[in-house]
């Protein structure tokens, strides 16, 4: 099987890790993601992963209850480290060599993020999990995913969600919602589509980095994306 993308960046939201639960991490989901990742690695794809923390803590939620925003965001970033370690554990149990690199230095549990080191890991076939977002408050892990993808020269960002692409309105609420096969960055921003935060989209646009939005729950989707099949919605120039 020939692959289309040699190096990919997978973005998983924290909520995706929750599965059917209302908080935290579902071991079943972790196991499922690990097997999906394994399929892609076996094709020879080099993979970076960025994980959010909506299943544990979001900075805006803390700030809305009166917390200092920067402190709350720091907590959100630390929560991504927990998710990253859980993902690393699941991947390694499936025989996939993994490194967690944190944007907030945390030497006893992860490596610090150093770009050259990250690309070396990828070249050796190790999956690199980029933890702690960008390391800066007021950003999201969507922006972190695009930023790291650009830094490591990934050819695509795969945004794994619970829906099978981008719709003109919420497909859960509206039965007449229409799915887009493709979208330009400008369309996403103009129509105010809630695919990814605007900062992430704008950053991807600067370098023409494609973003594929697909359903994580459907087995084989990431592999299909890797070999160039159209799954979900492709956002590009
Ligand atoms: N966060 C941050 N800077 C970053 C990335 C994340 O401050 O570069 C914080 C922010 O508080 C955010 C939380 O970490 O709410 C979790 O990330 P995100 O909301 O992107 O998670 P997701 O929605 O993907 O689960």
Boltz pocket constraint, residues with backbone or C-beta under 6 A from the ligand:
constraints:
  - pocket:
      binder: B
      contacts: [[A, 12], [A, 13], [A, 14], [A, 15], [A, 51], [A, 52], [A, 53], [A, 54], [A, 55], [A, 57], [A, 58], [A, 59], [A, 60], [A, 72], [A, 73], [A, 74], [A, 75], [A, 76], [A, 77], [A, 80], [A, 132], [A, 133], [A, 134], [A, 135], [A, 136], [A, 137], [A, 138], [A, 139], [A, 140], [A, 141], [A, 142], [A, 144]]
      max_distance: 6.0
